[in-house]
Amino acid sequence: MLQSGEGRMNLGIVILHMDPWRGGVDASLYSLLKEWRKTESITVYYSRLNPAARLEGVRYVQVRGVPIFRLNIEALTASWAWRRMVRRERFACRHDVIYSNHPLLTPCDVMTVHFCISDYLSILRRSPVIGCGSAGVRRVLQYVECRVGAFLERKVYGRMSVEAGPRLHAVSQSVAEGLTSYFPHLQPQVIPNPVDLSRFTTDRDAEERWNQVRRETGWGERCWRHLFVGGGWERKGLADAIESLKYSHQETVLMVIGCGPVRTYRDLATRHGVAGRVYFAGPQVDVEVWHKISDVFVFPSRYESFGIVCIEALASGLPLLCRPFKGTEMFLEDGHNGFAVDSPVSAAERSALMRDDPSRYGELRRKARVTAERFSAPVVAGQMLEFFRGVAAKGRWRG
């Protein structure tokens, strides 16, 4: 039974961090909060928060974790602080539903599953190491961190009771299937991540930014512009995105947004003879502007759970060139709003097809935006609230 009055829910949202200009998961939740605050009472419990992300009408309470990302240290320490806070302040009486987007932040009533580390480990073992020396060290650290993450997943999901534990929802059908393949007793519902369609639009008026890039690179006005956005460059296939330029028209260029080992990938571009056609812009808080000056979104990732950056690209009217990773079944329609590619050569061929056929390219852009509208924040926020109300009606977490 709802505690806060007819039709209005009192939601507790417990998260690790909120910086919607640095990460897709944060951006998606931020867009949901902007919708939920219109109709619901919201308290956000956080470990780290970008002050610019504070929303009017939302209450914020810090749950202090040690701000060290490695080996899940922040998640573990924040989870301990959260449990102490729950025991001390009797949150079950304060909120109708407590929601978390991280498996360690329990107890909660509803949890989003964004990523199944146990599922990813098999992909990691087969992924190539880009570069040498420090690249090998990075891979060892990544593997150790994933092993730790998989162990913690087993501790959380393995002990989770379908009757008394939080209700789960996965962000894609692939994530739900991956989760149940390791934890058959779980029954996650599928609800996708949303995108803020007011932020990512098909407007292409960003001449000043493009002129800045041209001044720094010496590129010509008629360049065919590929865009890559994300960190974790080995997993997300930046090496393939760079290599595809070798098989593309000389005026095809690549802009890279995000953090990573720039020197390693710049050397890789040099070996492929395309160093002058790759621009490393670093992390950008206004990534939507970079969409406006791009023609195609290239994302040959080896493993994703959903690919929020792809939805943002579709919302900006950018056709996709994606490896068919887990999660693409939710949005990628081959030949309709982009193309599924399995190699740098096929990426170059599909890019050329769009470049050389403006009419088809325009249709792909239109259908890309139409696809993204299925994931708009108001639509997904409504689905989530319906899920929350069903959980509240069936009873709260116990234990």
N, C-alpha and C positions, 0 to 999 in steps of 0.2 A: 504493500500500500504506500502511495506517495506521501512524503512527509511535508512537502512544501506548498501544498495548495493545489486546487483542481487544475490539471493540465500542465502545471509548471513543475519541472524537476530541479532538484538541487544536486548538481553533479560535482563530484570530486575527481579531478584529473591529475594523476601522478605520473611525472615524467622525469627523465634525466636532465635534459637541457632543451632550450627553446631559442633557436636562432634561425628564423625562416629564410634568411638571405645566404645561408651557408650550407644547408642540407635539405634534400627533398622531403625526408620524413618530417622534419620540423616545419617545412613550408606547408605540407598537407595538413598537419594538425592545426597550425596557425589559421589556415583558411576555414577549418571546421569551427574553431573557437569563435571566429568572427561571425559565423552563422548562429551558433548555439547561444551566444550571449544575447541575441535578439529576443529569445523566448524562454531561456532557462537561467537559473542561478548557478554560477560557476566559481569554483575555487581551484586554482592550479597550484599543485605542490611540485616544486622543482629543485634540482641541484644547482643548475646554472641557467641564467636567463640574460639574454641581450636586453638591456633597458629599453631599446627602441621597440621591442616586441610586446611591451605591456599594453593591454587593451582596456579601454574605459569600460567600467561595469564588471570587470573580472577581478576577483580577489586573488592575491598571490602570497604563498607561504613557502619559505625556503626549507628544504630538507637537505641538510648539509652532507655532501659526499666529498671524498678527496678527489680533486679535479685532475685525475690521472687516467687517461683513456686506456693505456696498455693493460693487458691481462684482466680487463673488466674491473679494475680497482675502483673506479668511480661508481660503477653500478653496484658492486658489492657493498661498499661503504654507505651509499645512499639507501640501499635496501635495508640495511641494519637500522639506520636512522628512521626510516619510514615505519618499520615494525614497532620501534619504541614509541613513535608518535601515535600510532594507531592504538596501542595498548593503553597509553596514558590518557588519550583524549576521547576514546569511545566514538570513533568515526561512524560506526554503523548507525548511530542515532542522529548523526548530523547530515548525512547525504543519502539520497535515494539510491544512487549508483556511484561506485568508485571505479574509475576507468584507468587502465595503464597501457602503455605501448611498449613495455619492456618486460620480459619474462621474470626478471629478478625482483621487480617492484610489486610484490604481493605482500599482504592480501589485497585483493580487489574483486570486483564483481564481473568486470568485462576486461578482456585483454586482446589487443591486436597482435597478431603474429606477422611480423614484417620479413623475417628471414629465418630459415632453418639451417643452422650451422652444420649439423650432422649431415644434412643433404649436400651441402657445399663442399665438405671435405673431400669427397670423391672427385670432384671437379678440380680442386686445388692440386691434388696429387698429379694430375695429368697436364696442368697448365705449364707453358714454357716460362723459363726465367729469362727476363730481358736484361742484358748487360752482364757484367761479371763483378767479382769482388763484393762491393756493398750490396749488389742485387741479391747475391746468395745469402747474405746475412739477413736482408729484409725478408726473404722467403722463409728462412728458418724461424724468424720471429713471428711471421704471419701464421705459420703452421702451428707453432706452440700456442699462440693466442686462440686459434680456432679449436685446437684440442681442448684447451681450458673451457672455451665457450660451449663446445659439444658436451663436455662433462657436466657443466652447469645446467644445460638444457635437459639432460637426462635426469638430473636431480629434481628439477622443477616439473617438467612435463610427466616424468615417470611416476611421480607421487600424486599427480593431480587427479582429483576425483571428479568425474563428470557430474555427479549429483551435488557435491558440496563445494567444488572448486569454482573458479571463475569461468564464465562462458567465453569461449574463444571465437574470434573471427579472423580469417586469413585474408590477405590483400589480393590474392589471386587463387585460381583453381589449382595451379601448380604448387603453390605453397601449402595449400590444404592437403593435397595428395602426398607431398613430401613429408609433411608432419605426421600424417596418419600411417605412412609406411614405416616410420620409426616408433610411433606411439599409437597403435591401432585403437586403443580405448578412447581416444579423443575424437570429437565430432565438430570441427570448426565450421562455422558459416563463412561464406565468401562475401566480403564487401570490399570494393576497391578503394584505393587512395584517391582523394579528390585533387583538383587543380583549380587555382583562382583564375577564372576566365577574365576578370577585370585587370589582372596583372599581365597575363600572357595573351596577346591579341595578334591579329593579322596585320595590324598597322606596321608599315615598313619605313616610317619617317624617322631615321636615325642617321642622317647624312654626316653629322658632326663626328660621331663615333667611327664611321667607316673612313672618313677622311683622316682621322687620327691613325687608324691602323695602316692606311696606305702610306702615310708619311713615315711610319716606322719600318715598313716592310719594303717599300718601293713597288708594291703590286699595282697592276693596271686597273682601270675602272671596270673593265668587262670581265673580271675574274668570276669564276664559278665557285661559290663559297660553301665549303663543308664546315660544319660545326660539331665539336665534341665537347661534352660537359660531364665532369665527374672527377672524383679521386679514385684511388685504387686502380691505377692505370693498367697493371698487368691483368687483373681480372676483367676489367671493362674493355680490353682489346684495343687500346690506343695504338699498339704496335701495328695491328692490322689496318687501322684507319690511316696511319702514316704510309704503310707499304702500298695501299691502294692508289696513292698519288702517282706511284711509279708507272701504273698502267692507265692513268687518266690523261686527259688533255692537258697540255702545258699550262693552261690558264686556270686549272683547278687548284684551289688552295685549301688549307685546313687551319681553322682557329681552334685552339685548345683552351678551355676554361677549367680551372681547378688546380689543386695542389698535387705535386708528384716530383719524381726525380728528373728534372728538366734536362740536366746534362746527359743522362743516359739516353733519353729519347731524342734529344737533339743529335747525338752521335748516331743513333739509329737512322734518323732522317738523312744524315750526311752519307751513310753507307748506301742508302737507297738512291742517292742523288737528288733528293727533294728538299734539302735543308732550307732553301730559300722560299719554299712554298708552305712552311709550317710556322705558325705564330703562337707562341706560348704566352697567353695573357695573364696567367695566374688566377687566383680566386677573385671573383667579381660579385659584389652585392647587387648589382643591377643586371643580372644575367639575362633578363627579358630583353634588354636593349641589344644584346648580342644575337638573339634570335631574329631581331628585326633586320639585321644586316647580313643574314645568312640565307642560303638557298636550300640546303639539305642538312638533315641531322644524321650524323654517322655514329652508330653505337654498336660495334661488334662484340658486345660483352659475352663472356663465357658462362656467367651465372648471375642472374638477378632473381628477385622474388616478384618484382612488379615492373620496375623501371619508371619511376615518377618523372625523371627527366624526359622520357619519351612522350609522356602525356603533355608536359609543358611544351615540347616541340610541336606536337600535333595542334595544340591550342594556338600556337603562333603560326600555323599554316605551313609548317615545314614537313615535307614527306620524309619518311624514315628509311634508313638503310641499316637494318638490324640483323644480327645473328638471331635465329629463333630460340632465344633463351627462355627459361621458365618465366612465365608472366606475359609473354607476348601474345598468348592466346586470348588475352583480355582486350587487346587493342589493335594489333598489327594484322591488316588484311592485305595480303600480298597482291600487288598490282592495283590496289584500291586507294590506300593512303600511304604507300611506301612499298618497300620490297624486303623480303627475307633474303639475306645473303650469307654464304657459307665460306667465303674466302675474300682476300683483297682483290682478286681479279673480278669476281662477280660483283663486288661493291663498285668497282670502277665501271663495269659494263652497265649496271643499272643507273649509275649516276649520269653516264653519257647519254643513256636513253632519255632521261628527263631533260638534260641540257639541250639536246638536239630536237626535242619535240615540245615547243612552248605550250601548245594547246593541251597536250596530255599533262604536262607539268602543272598547268593552271588547274586542271581538274583534280589532280592529286592534292594540291594545296587546299582546294575547297573541301574535299572529302576528309582531309586531315582535321580541319576545324570541326566539321560535323561529328567526327568520332570523339573528339575531346569533349564535346558538349555532354556526352553521356557521363562524364566524370566531373561535372561541375560541382563546386562546393555545396550549393544549395541542395542538389540532388542527393549527394552522398551523405550530407549532414542529416537529411530527412531519413535515409535508410538507417543510419547509426542510431538516431533517436528512437526509431521504431524498435530496433534491437534492444536498446537500453530499457525501454518501457516493458518489453516482454520479460527481460531479466528481472526487473523490479517486481513485476507481478508474480513471478515464480518463487521469489524468496532470495535472501541475501546469502553471501558467503558465510561459512561457519568454520570455526577453529582458529 
